[in-house]
Amino acid sequence: MDLQGKVAIVTGAGSGIGRASSLLFAAHGAKVIATDITGKQDETAAQNPDAITAVQADASSEADVQMLVAKALELHGRLDVFFANAGISGGFDGIFDQTVEEWERILKINLIGPFLAIKHAGKVIADAGNGGSIICTASVAGLRSGAGGPAYTASKAGVINLVRIAAQQFTGSNVRCNAICPGLIETGMTEFIYTKAREKGFEDKIGQLNPMQRGGVPNEIAEAALFLASDRSSYVNGHALVVDGGLTSSHPYARQRFGQTAT
């Protein structure tokens, strides 16, 4: 899955899936703009400074996304791939406990961020006439209820349908737009789940609901992103690629009854 000569932007690149993807893209020949709001993108770039440039930015800010696209063109003269990966969970409070402000924050980062990537990066890639790939991180939570909080779930469902409509609106441009739907992956976002399980001696229970009986690791999602970024996926478009160990083949969960607090 050669990315030689391609230029990619990866958001949320300071840790987890974004860091793993930045490093994997670079290892396969891409020049990468690794961006994060936290400052940790510098640590990612330090692992391959010849191929990765660190830029601090807010993936949900239109001005920052425009800046990232301009930076790719300034440094490398082109843009081929945008992996809109940045996101937050927002916790597991129920609908009746969440505030409008919490919903606005979660939707801005998780859904408006990918929209901005499609709007600005997609236009530049399409205008160049060489085709390219836009990848957005969704979630199994966007497919069915029971895998995240209400605002998070709604935002990820929005991402899945966003890439579908974007794929249609890029008709004739050879720009592909797809989503990845991870299951339970050990990242900063899910750290509290893993920490709690380990503290209670339940680490062997992590991922027990999926047929593979384990959680995933960031590089397993990065491999899916690499496929979608590469020409190997040249006929994959408007698709939500599920990488969850088989969880959504059934997607069992414990229901939260009306009036109960999520645990």
C-alpha positions in Angstrom: 0.0 0.0 0.0 2.4 2.6 -1.3 1.9 6.3 -0.5 5.2 7.3 -2.1 4.8 10.9 -3.4 1.6 11.5 -1.5 1.0 14.2 1.0 -1.4 13.6 4.0 -2.8 15.6 6.8 -3.8 13.7 10.0 -5.7 15.4 12.8 -5.7 14.1 16.4 -2.1 13.1 15.7 -0.8 13.6 19.2 -1.7 10.1 20.4 -3.7 7.0 19.7 -5.1 6.4 16.2 -3.8 9.7 14.9 -0.2 9.1 16.0 -0.2 5.5 14.7 -1.6 6.6 11.4 0.9 9.4 11.0 3.7 7.0 11.6 2.3 4.3 9.3 1.6 6.8 6.5 5.2 8.1 6.7 6.6 4.6 6.8 4.8 3.9 3.5 6.3 6.9 1.8 3.9 9.8 2.5 4.8 13.3 3.7 2.6 13.9 6.7 1.3 17.1 8.4 0.6 15.7 11.9 -1.7 18.1 13.8 -3.2 18.2 17.3 -4.6 20.8 19.7 -2.6 19.4 22.6 1.0 20.0 21.5 1.7 16.3 21.5 2.0 16.2 17.8 5.6 17.2 18.3 6.3 13.9 19.9 4.7 12.1 16.9 6.8 14.1 14.4 10.0 13.4 16.5 9.7 9.7 15.6 10.1 10.4 11.9 11.2 14.0 11.4 12.2 13.5 7.8 8.7 12.7 6.8 6.4 14.2 9.5 5.8 17.9 10.2 4.1 18.8 13.4 1.6 21.7 13.4 -0.6 22.7 16.4 -4.1 23.3 15.3 -7.8 23.0 16.3 -9.4 20.6 13.9 -12.8 22.1 14.6 -11.7 25.6 13.6 -12.3 26.6 10.0 -9.4 29.0 10.0 -7.1 26.3 11.4 -8.2 23.7 8.8 -7.6 26.2 6.0 -4.2 26.9 7.5 -3.3 23.2 7.5 -4.3 22.8 3.9 -2.2 25.9 3.0 0.7 24.5 5.0 0.6 21.2 3.0 0.7 23.2 -0.3 3.4 25.5 1.0 5.7 22.6 2.1 4.9 20.0 -0.4 3.0 21.6 -3.3 0.1 19.2 -3.1 -2.4 17.4 -0.9 -3.7 13.9 -1.5 -5.1 12.6 1.8 -6.9 14.1 4.7 -7.5 11.9 7.7 -10.1 13.7 9.9 -9.5 11.7 13.0 -9.7 14.2 15.9 -12.5 13.5 18.3 -13.7 13.4 21.9 -16.1 11.1 23.8 -17.9 13.6 25.9 -18.6 11.1 28.6 -21.6 8.7 29.1 -24.2 11.0 30.7 -27.7 10.4 29.5 -29.8 12.7 27.3 -31.5 14.2 30.3 -28.2 15.0 32.0 -26.3 16.5 29.2 -26.3 20.3 28.5 -26.7 22.1 25.2 -23.2 23.4 25.7 -21.8 19.8 25.9 -23.6 18.8 22.8 -22.3 21.8 20.9 -18.7 21.0 22.0 -19.0 17.4 21.0 -20.7 18.0 17.7 -18.2 20.8 16.8 -15.2 18.6 17.2 -16.6 15.2 16.1 -18.8 16.3 13.2 -18.0 19.9 12.2 -14.3 19.0 12.1 -14.8 16.4 9.4 -17.1 18.7 7.5 -14.4 21.3 7.4 -11.8 18.8 6.2 -14.1 17.8 3.4 -15.0 21.4 2.5 -11.5 22.7 2.4 -9.2 19.8 1.8 -11.6 18.1 -0.6 -11.9 21.2 -2.8 -8.1 21.5 -3.1 -7.7 17.8 -3.9 -10.5 17.9 -6.4 -9.2 21.0 -8.1 -5.7 19.5 -8.5 -7.3 16.8 -10.7 -5.2 13.9 -9.4 -7.8 12.4 -7.2 -7.3 11.6 -3.5 -8.8 10.3 -0.3 -10.6 11.8 2.6 -11.0 9.6 5.7 -13.1 10.4 8.7 -13.1 8.6 12.0 -16.6 7.6 13.0 -17.4 4.8 15.4 -19.5 1.7 15.9 -21.5 4.0 18.2 -22.6 5.7 15.0 -24.1 2.5 13.7 -26.3 1.5 16.7 -26.9 2.7 20.2 -25.2 1.3 23.2 -21.5 2.1 22.5 -21.2 5.7 23.6 -23.0 8.7 25.1 -25.9 10.4 23.3 -24.0 13.3 21.8 -21.1 11.2 20.8 -23.3 8.6 19.2 -25.2 11.2 17.3 -22.0 12.9 16.1 -20.6 9.7 14.8 -23.8 8.8 13.0 -23.5 12.2 11.4 -20.0 11.4 10.3 -21.1 8.2 8.5 -23.8 10.0 6.6 -21.5 13.0 6.0 -19.0 10.8 4.0 -21.9 9.3 2.0 -23.2 12.7 0.9 -19.7 13.9 0.3 -18.9 11.0 -1.9 -21.9 11.9 -4.0 -20.9 15.6 -4.2 -17.4 14.7 -5.3 -18.8 12.8 -8.3 -16.5 13.0 -11.3 -13.5 14.3 -9.3 -11.9 11.0 -8.4 -11.9 12.1 -4.7 -13.1 9.3 -2.4 -14.6 9.9 1.0 -14.9 7.1 3.5 -15.3 6.6 7.3 -13.7 4.2 9.7 -15.8 2.8 12.5 -13.5 1.6 15.3 -14.8 -0.6 18.1 -13.1 -0.5 21.6 -9.6 0.7 21.0 -7.1 1.5 23.7 -6.5 5.3 23.3 -6.5 8.4 25.4 -10.2 8.6 24.9 -10.8 5.1 26.4 -8.0 5.2 28.9 -10.5 5.4 31.8 -12.2 2.2 30.8 -8.9 0.3 30.7 -7.7 1.9 33.9 -10.9 1.1 35.8 -10.8 -2.5 34.6 -7.2 -3.0 35.5 -7.7 -1.5 39.0 -10.5 -4.0 39.6 -8.6 -6.9 38.2 -11.0 -7.2 35.2 -8.5 -6.6 32.4 -9.4 -10.0 30.9 -13.0 -8.8 30.5 -12.0 -5.9 28.2 -13.6 -6.5 24.8 -15.5 -9.6 26.0 -18.5 -8.6 24.0 -16.8 -9.1 20.6 -16.0 -12.5 19.1 -12.3 -11.8 19.3 -12.5 -11.4 23.0 -10.2 -8.4 23.2 -9.9 -4.7 22.7 -8.1 -3.3 19.7 -4.9 -1.2 19.4 -4.4 2.0 17.5 -2.3 0.4 14.8 -5.1 -1.8 13.8 -7.2 1.2 12.9 -4.2 2.9 11.3 -3.9 -0.1 8.9 -7.5 0.4 7.8 -6.7 4.1 7.3 -3.6 3.2 5.2 -5.8 1.0 3.0 -8.3 3.8 2.5 -5.5 6.4 1.9 -3.8 4.2 -0.7 -4.7 3.4 -4.3 -5.5 -0.2 -3.2 -8.9 1.2 -2.1 -9.5 3.0 -5.5 -13.1 1.6 -5.8 -14.1 2.1 -2.1 -16.2 5.3 -1.8 -19.0 6.5 0.5 -18.3 3.6 2.8 -18.2 3.1 6.6 -15.4 0.5 7.2 -16.1 -1.3 10.5 -13.0 -2.4 12.5 -14.3 -3.8 15.7 -13.4 -7.4 16.2 -16.9 -8.5 15.2 -18.7 -6.4 17.9 -21.4 -5.1 15.5 -22.2 -8.6 14.2 -24.5 -8.6 17.3 -23.7 -5.4 19.3 -25.0 -6.5 22.7 -25.1 -4.0 25.5 -26.7 -3.3 28.9 -29.6 -1.0 28.5 -29.9 2.2 30.5 -33.4 2.4 31.9 -35.3 5.6 32.1 -34.2 7.6 35.2 -31.0 5.6 35.7 -27.6 7.2 35.6 -25.1 5.6 33.2 -22.2 3.8 34.8 
